[in-house]
Amino acid sequence: VVVIGSKIYVATPLGVFVWDPSTQSGSTLTKTNGLMGQSAWGLAVTTNNVGTSTLIVGHDGRGAVDRPGVSLVDPSSLQVSSTHRFDQLPSNTVTALAADWWGIHMATDVGPLTHWNASSGDFEDGTSAFQIQYPVTHMVSDGDELLSVGSQNNLMLSEARTDSHAFTTSLRAMGATTAILGANHIWAIADESDSGTLALQAWERTGQFTPVDSTLMRRALPLTVRTFGGVGVGGGGLNITTMTHPGMQIDLVDPSSAYALDSTVGTPGVHGLLFQNVPVVLTSPTTGAAVWAKSVALEYDVLLNLSQDPGLALNLQDAVDNGMLYNNTRHVTLRLFSPSNGSLEARLTYDYVRTDTPVSMEGLEDRPDDGGGVLTASWSLVHDEDFARYLVFLNEGPWATAPTELELLGQTPDKAVSLHSRLAADIETANGVPLKDGTEYYAVVVAEYTDGRWGKVSQPLGPASPSDEIPGAPLWASASAMGSNGDDGDIELEWARCTALDLASTNVYVSTTPMLDALGRTPYTSYAPNEGNQSVISQTPGVPVWIGFTCVDEAGQENLSDVAVVGPVVPTGELNDNDAPDPITGTEAKDVANDEGGRIAVHWNTSAAEDCAFYTVFVQQGGDAQDDGIVGSVDGFSQAAVVNPCDENQTIITSLDGVPLIDGQIYTVGVVAYDVWLNGNVDEVMLVTATPLQNIIGQGTTPPRITSLMAFDHADDDGTAIDVVWEPSTVEDFASYTVWVANAPVEDLSVAYAAFGNNPNTCGCFSFNKQWIDERTNPIELTISSALYVEDGSDLSAGTPDLIRPDVELFVAVTVHDLKGNVHLTELTQVSVTPIDNINDKTAPDRLAELTLTDRPNDDGSALLLSFDLSEADDVWEYLVYAETYDFEGTVGVQGTQMALNPIATLDRAPSLPLVIDVISGDVPVIAGQKVWVAVVVMDSSGNAHYDMLEVESAESTDEGITDPGVYLPDIEEVEAEWFEENSIFVEWQHSVNANVRGYHIYISEEMFTSTDDATMVGETVSANSFLITPDLFDGLTNTSAYYVAVVPYDDAVAKSTVEAVKLGALSGGDGDDGAGEGDSQLSLESLLTTPNLIAAGMFLIVLLLLVLVVRGRSNSKQRSKSWELQEATWGIQDSNWDSSTPVAPSPAAPAAAPAPPPGISTQQADDIYAAANQIQSADYGRPAYQAPQPVLKPQVDPSLLDGLLDEPAPVQKMPEIDTSFLDDLL
């Protein structure tokens, strides 16, 4: 809302409402008043230096026909003075075009005409939409005026080159389809199929535009031709009226009535003949009739003396050259006729000099899709019968002059081909030296004959350079679940063989999220060329995957942006029921609140289908669905998101077909559920609409900077690439990352970004639009091969992008961009790296200067923790950790010496520290109190490392009496196990909400276990809460036996070891509970004889024994003795109340302060634990408290021995139950 003068202007979706408070009246300005669009989004006022105000109306392009733009309105007259469209054309549908010397004129299905001024390069608006009946179907311009043909029987004439392109006039032309601007008239051509419509209409171009009367065409009747002294009877000419048909030839002279010309008159022509111009006269009594005529042929007889023809020899040679070539012989036929008596004498002498067939180079080019070092040459054909072979010579760079036979005789040909029909060959040398990639070469070819002579050497052809091309992806690929033909989870793959001549392998990538490229991904598997192009892989059943295929050559080159992707594919062993899940209900779509716009939140009710695999969110721009939605088809919609698993019921849409969503634009959204066989109902979909909007004023929040960043030299290359690793951003409106690499600091990119943005052609940077790869917590690792190089002392904005050069220090930073382009460009985290030529690298990384080896706290002394600062070497590849129980003096890996030989652990170049050392060399466990010496070897990607003079650190582990170092981690609840496909075990549990938990370990054993040390770990997960144990993961897995399964959490340092295993019975039913997976539902002796329960029982027995002793002692002390009196006098002990039957409790002592709780236990929980412990503290007897021995071996009990013992226990008096859970926490 703005106020100008005494009037109020309001922007509305229906136009600009103008309210006059003085008259209490208002009006609305719309497109009919000249506004560029119907919907007004915003208003602004500008005032010039003389005080004249102009109203600026912003249009948001709402609706199907409006376009975003600006209209300028004069408040005094409420007239539109100017308009401007941001996208220049009123519509994407162009109906007519015209061009002239001034520029280009365009008509669209809506809006005014648009004109492009070729001299200024500006777009200009022309005649408004209400001045012509749309759409315009044809336009023509002569540079001064523009004629437009409408679809509603009208023509419009407007100015073509003036600034206003003013409307001139309109003409009524029934059925007009095409029009022409003549010098004096305007012509229109109509469709003759329209009854009563003139095919040709015209108007005078005099300013009045008077219509021209329609008349019939004049025709010459009759039409007479006269020539050659008067053709026809009596010399009156020839009546050709009936012969005037297109394509009909009229003979004026024939052999029967020849016309003799004067042989002494004329212009000399061929063979010296005299040619004359003969007039042809066409006459008709009809005045002004148009006549068209064309000469077709002229035939004449003449006597020639060939001996006097100076061109005879040339003509004869031309006949020989064009004669038929058969068996290397020219066959020429000459026909000679006698002019008089039939006698003829002819003598022909033809002398010739033999010349060999010339050969020429026709092509020299790099052999495509190969490993480099080869050029392909091609040449012309030689048919000489004594041909021996083709000889091809290559030269590095151009010859100074074209080489001759004498110059080439001393060289060995780079290719010799003896088959005359073979006209191409691959060449690998130049002057006998192997070709080098990137070097320019030139070539010549010459034909050698059987007698050893050479033909003429061809002209050099070039240049051409060999190159090692990066192989492209397979042309096609397919992937499908094998169903009942294979194991559950099997996927059958097939792909087109890679066309690279130097193919090394085909890489297969698997992703659980939609995949367009393989950037930052690790191959799932690879196939050598001799393994064929078919295979079977196994994936988690029921989880949709996308599978990508790339080709890798022998040099290790792989185009990660060119991937043949198939998906989604859902691995399943079920049969296809061809029945799609029921349509999704409860679909809602709305703008995301409190954001900068460009995002739509979509919610829906989860599918009830048991075989539901994933959801696809379909989106289409535009739409008019009702508030509660409509049911329709998503035909023509685009897939905006794929959501899995089917437990998820919401997502956020930010783009459509790779284009960000437009604020204020309506979008129609539908959600379809698909089963494991990709059956989905796309015809009955609940369709709803939503409009993304900017909900905040001004600029929004800028995404946080990347702070966890590392850069390394890329392994096994020639120093032309680096690896960049960073932690993913968690910003909600993420758009892309940009990786900046330069030989100058990149902490401040403000000037460089203002100069060239993130255009890779000028910034040398790389943009990456995936926020994470498969898992939000997985670091992103990319290989970068280009950088920005600047001169010393120059700014980044003056740099030039180029391929990475070895041994030049580079600086790396990563910026995060959101959907609105917000990005931090200053104070960026920066790391440096120097790319190294690993092929020729013989330098080992520096030794580590300092190690930190400490005891792992809160454990039983079975482990140490190792930490160290990472190596500063750019090409570090891995760390080898050595540990021994003796001092090996910093030398490792030396056979035959008293040194550490084998590492206990191998860490990657970005390890997670500290490292837990629980075993040393020889798989010897760490023992409390035993000193351990540790050293670390740093190895680079070329295998270089120092094995002597290493920094050695030693430490001893301490037994704090805690057997489980991860006791502070929570127990995993609702663990269930069941048989899957009768040969695997499916384990599922509830996610932990503890912030310390980083993932889960899955254990299995054939025996009951309470510690993970007694079971086998079969896998781990990070974000999933289910796991499938297969016979491949646990040897000997069979459904005829019962198993115990447990899931424990782990954090950054340790994993929990004490567990409550879940029992899964055998399928035969002889052992367990029919595989129900609830092992704690029945009472068993094994579940009672646990370490905490045994300790609690022992302490309870001791307390009972003490109570008995105290009671018996009191019964024997009825009489006071002298010893007690002596104690009373000496120490002040008062025993006056000893004999009373009601003892008085002493004053309570101040409770001891509770120690700090271990990690993972809140202060309140710790207070409760220690308060409970204080209540059962026994009296201090002046000696160490009794410590129950810890059991070393797990008791093995046969549950069958309890049969008949525990089923019907004898009735006993119900005793109060004692809660001993506090003892577990305390211990």
C-alpha positions, 0 to 999 in steps of 0.5 A, a space after each residue: 500500500 502506498 499513498 500518492 497525493 490524496 489517493 491510496 494505491 493497493 496491490 492485489 492479485 486482481 490488479 491495483 486498487 485506487 481509492 480516493 478518500 475524498 469521494 469515497 470511491 475506487 477503481 481497479 487498474 488491470 491488464 485492460 488498462 495497460 498493466 503488464 500483468 493482472 496480479 500486482 505483488 508490490 508498489 513503490 514510488 519514485 519522484 524526479 527532480 521536478 517533483 513528478 511522481 511515478 508509481 512502480 507496480 511489481 507483477 509476480 507472474 501469478 497465473 498461467 498467462 502472466 509473467 513477472 515484470 514491472 509497470 510504470 503508471 502516471 498517478 495523475 492520469 492513471 495511464 501506463 507509461 511503460 512496462 518491463 518484463 524480466 524474461 523479455 517475452 510475455 510467454 514461452 509460446 511464440 506464434 509468429 516472427 518477422 525480421 528486417 534491417 532494424 531487428 526482430 519482431 515477435 508475437 506470443 500467445 498472450 501479451 503485447 508484441 515484442 521487438 528486439 533492436 539489433 543496433 542497441 540489443 534492447 527489447 521493446 514492447 509494442 502493440 498491446 494485447 487488447 489492440 489485436 485479436 490473438 493469437 497472431 499467426 503471421 507477421 511481415 515487415 519492410 523495416 518501416 511498418 509491421 503487418 500482423 495477421 490475427 487468427 480472428 479475420 483481421 490484419 494489424 499495421 504498426 510502426 516497426 522501427 520507432 520507439 513506441 511501435 505505435 498502432 497504425 490501423 487494422 484491416 478486416 480480412 476474412 480468412 486471411 492466413 498470409 499477407 505481404 507489404 507491397 510498395 503501393 498495396 497491402 496484399 492478403 491471401 485467404 484460405 480458399 476452403 472458407 466459403 464466400 472468402 476471396 482468395 486474394 484481397 488488397 488495400 491501397 497503401 496511401 494512408 486511407 487504406 482503401 480496399 482494391 476492387 476484386 477483378 478477374 485475371 486478363 488472358 491473351 485470347 487469341 494468342 499468335 506467335 510470329 517469327 522466321 519471316 512469319 510462321 503459319 499459313 500465309 505468313 500470318 503467324 501461328 495461333 498457339 492459344 490452345 497450346 499455352 499450358 505449362 510444360 507444353 513445348 511448341 515447335 516453331 521449325 522442324 526438319 520438314 519446314 526448315 528455315 535457312 539463315 544467311 551463312 554470312 551473318 552472325 556471331 561466331 560460336 562453337 567450331 566457328 559457326 555463326 549464330 544469329 538472334 531471331 525475334 519472336 513476336 507474340 500478339 493478342 487483341 487483349 490489351 495488357 494481358 501477361 504472357 510468359 515464354 521460355 526457349 527450350 532447345 535449338 537444333 541445327 545441321 552443319 558441315 564441320 571440318 574437324 581438321 580445322 578445329 584447334 580444340 580437337 586434340 583437347 576434346 579427344 583427350 577429354 573423351 579419353 579421360 572420361 572413357 570407361 576404365 576396365 582392366 587398367 585400359 581406357 575404352 573410348 568409342 568414336 563414331 565418324 560419318 561421311 557427309 557425301 558418298 559414304 567413304 571415309 578415311 581416318 587416321 588416329 595417332 595417340 601417344 601417351 606417357 605412363 604415370 603412376 596413380 597418385 596417392 594422397 593422405 585423406 585423414 590423420 586423427 587420434 584413435 578414439 576411446 583408447 589409451 593414447 599413443 596411437 593415431 589413425 591414418 587413412 589414404 586414397 586407393 591405388 589400382 595399379 596392377 604392379 602395386 606392392 604396398 603403402 608406406 606411411 611416414 610420421 614426423 613430430 611437428 611439420 616438415 620444413 618442406 614437403 618431403 621427397 622420395 630421397 629424404 624418406 628413403 633413409 627412414 623406416 616407414 611407421 606403417 606398411 600395408 600390402 593390401 591395396 584395398 586397405 585404406 586405413 591403419 593405426 600408427 604407434 610410432 613417428 620415425 620409429 619413436 613411440 608417439 607421445 600424448 599431446 604432441 602434434 604429428 604430420 604424415 605422408 603416404 607413398 605407394 611402392 611397386 613390385 620393381 621397388 620404385 616409389 610413386 609420388 609422395 603425398 602432401 603432408 597432412 596434419 597436425 594430429 595429437 594422440 590422447 588418452 581419453 577418459 572412457 564413457 559409461 556403458 551405453 545401456 544397463 539393466 537391473 532387476 530383482 531375481 525374485 524366486 529365481 535367486 536368494 532374497 536380495 539378489 539383483 541381476 545386472 547386465 550392461 553394455 560392454 564398455 567401448 574403451 580399447 584400454 578397458 581395465 574394469 567396469 565399476 558398479 556403484 550402489 546407493 540407497 538414495 537417487 543417484 545421478 553421478 558417482 562423485 564421492 562414492 566408493 565402488 560396490 564391486 568391479 568386473 574385469 573385461 574377461 568376466 563378461 557383462 552380466 552378474 548378480 549382486 546381493 543387497 538388503 531385501 526390501 530396500 530400494 537401491 540405485 545402481 550406477 555403471 562406469 568404465 575404468 581404463 588402464 590408466 585408472 581414468 573414470 568419468 564419475 559424472 558420466 554414469 549409466 544409472 538404473 533405479 530404483 530397484 528393490 531386491 526381493 525374493 517374493 512373487 510379483 502380485 501385480 497389485 499396486 499398494 492402495 492410493 495414499 491418503 492424507 496428502 498435505 503440501 504447504 509452504 515451509 514456515 520461517 524460511 527464505 522461500 523456495 521450499 514446500 513441505 509434503 506430508 502423507 499417511 503411511 501406506 498399509 501395504 506389507 510389501 510397500 518399498 518406497 514413495 515417489 513424490 510427483 510435482 507439476 507447476 501450476 494447478 487448481 486443486 481444491 483445498 481438500 485436494 482432488 483425485 487424479 492422474 500424475 501423468 505428465 508430472 515430474 518425480 521430485 523426490 523418492 522417500 524410503 522406507 515406508 515408515 517415513 511420511 514427509 519430505 521437503 521439495 526444493 526443486 523441480 526438474 533441477 530448477 529451484 521452486 519459484 516463490 509465489 508459483 502454485 505447484 500440484 503435488 501427489 504421492 504414490 506408493 510402490 511395492 517391491 516389484 515397482 507396482 504403483 497406482 499413478 491414476 488415482 492419486 490425491 493431488 494437492 497444491 502449495 505455493 512456496 513463499 518467502 516468510 522472512 524479511 530481508 536476507 535469511 541465515 547464512 549456512 555455517 562454514 565448513 570447519 572439519 576439512 582435510 586435503 591429501 595428495 591423490 594416491 597412485 597418480 603423477 601429481 595431477 590430483 588431490 583428495 578433499 574430505 569434509 564433514 557434511 553441512 546440516 543446513 536445511 535449505 542446502 543448495 550446493 558445495 563449492 570446492 575452491 583450490 588455488 596456489 594462493 590463500 583462499 580464506 577470503 573469497 569475497 573479491 574472487 566470488 564477485 569477479 566470477 562467482 562459481 563458474 568452473 570455466 573461470 574460477 577453477 572451482 568445483 560445485 557439488 549439489 549433494 548434501 551428503 552421500 547415502 548417510 548424513 554422518 559420512 564424510 564427503 571425499 572428492 578427487 579434484 584435478 583442476 585449480 586456480 593459479 595466480 601470479 605471485 602477488 596477484 589477487 585470486 580474481 586475476 587467476 587462471 584455471 588449469 590442471 593441477 601441477 605436481 609439487 606446487 602447494 595448493 590451498 583448499 576451502 569449501 563454501 556452503 550455499 543455500 537455495 537463495 545463494 547465501 554463502 560465507 566468503 570470509 574467515 573460511 577454514 583453509 587447509 594446504 596440500 602439495 600434490 606429489 608425483 607418486 610414480 617417481 616418489 621415493 621420499 618417506 613421510 617424516 616420523 611422528 614426533 609425539 605419541 600419547 599412550 594412556 590407560 583406558 579409564 573405568 575398565 578392568 585394565 584390558 586396554 590402552 588408548 593411543 593418540 597422536 597428531 596426524 602427519 603433515 605429509 600430503 601423500 600420507 596413506 596409512 598408519 601402522 601401529 606396532 605394540 610389544 611388551 618389551 622396548 623394541 627401541 624404535 625399530 620395527 619390521 626387521 626380520 631376524 632382529 629382536 624387533 616388532 615385526 607385524 603391526 597390530 593395526 593399520 589405520 587410514 589417513 584420516 583415522 578416528 582417535 584414540 585407538 583402543 589397544 586391547 591386543 599386542 603382537 601375536 594376539 596377546 591380550 593387554 594385561 593390567 600392570 604390564 608395560 606396553 611399548 607402542 610405535 607408529 609408522 607413517 606410510 605414503 601412497 607409494 609405500 615409502 615409510 621409516 621403520 627405524 628411529 621411531 618415537 616410542 611410548 610406553 604405559 601400563 593399564 590399570 584395573 579399576 574393577 570395571 569389566 565393561 568400559 562401556 557400562 555408561 552406554 544405554 541398553 538397547 531395548 525391544 531387541 527381536 529376532 526371527 527366522 527369515 527365508 528359513 536360512 537367515 536371522 532378521 534382527 530388529 531393535 529400537 533406536 537409542 536416544 542417547 546422544 553418545 551412541 554412534 552406532 550398533 554392533 550385532 553379536 550371535 552365539 549358539 550359547 547363552 552369553 552375557 558378555 560380547 567376549 563370548 559371542 561373535 560380532 557379525 556386523 554393525 550399523 550406523 543409522 539402521 535399526 535392523 540387520 540380516 544375519 546370513 550364512 555368509 556372515 556366520 558360518 554354520 548358521 542353520 535353522 535346526 539350532 537355537 541361537 542367542 542374539 544381542 545388540 550393543 551400542 558404541 560411542 567414539 571410544 568404546 562399545 558396551 560389552 555386557 548384554 542381555 541376549 535374546 534367544 531364537 529357537 530352532 524352526 523344528 520347535 524342539 528347542 526354544 519358543 518357536 523362534 519367537 525371539 523373546 528369550 526372556 519370557 520364561 524362567 531359566 537357571 542360566 538367566 538366574 546364575 548371572 554375576 550380579 545375582 550371585 553377588 547379591 545373594 552372597 551379600 544377603 547371606 552375610 547380612 543374615 549371618 551378622 544378624 544372627 550373631 548380634 542377636 545371640 551376643 545380646 542374649 548372653 550379656 544380661 550381667 554387667 562385667 567389670 571390663 565394661 565398667 572399666 571401659 565406661 570409666 576410661 573411654 566414656 562409653 555409656 551402656 545405661 540403655 544396653 539392657 533396655 528392650 527398646 534401643 535408641 538409634 544413634 545420631 545419624 552421621 553426615 552422609 559422604 559426598 557422592 563421587 562424580 557419576 560416570 559418563 552417560 549417567 545423570 546426576 539425579 541417577 547417581 544420587 539415587 544409586 549412592 543413597 541406596 548404597 549408603 542404606 546397606 553399608 555395614 559397620 566398620 570392623 577395622 579391616 578391609 571389607 569382604 570382596 566377593 570373588 569374580 567368576 572367571 568361567 561362565 557356569 554351563 548348566 543343562 536346562 533339562 535338569 530343571 524339568 520337574 523342579 521349577 514347574 510346580 514350586 512348593 508353596 511358601 510364605 510370600 516374602 517381600 521382594 527385594 529390589 537389587 537393581 541398584 547393585 547392578 548400577 553400583 557394580 
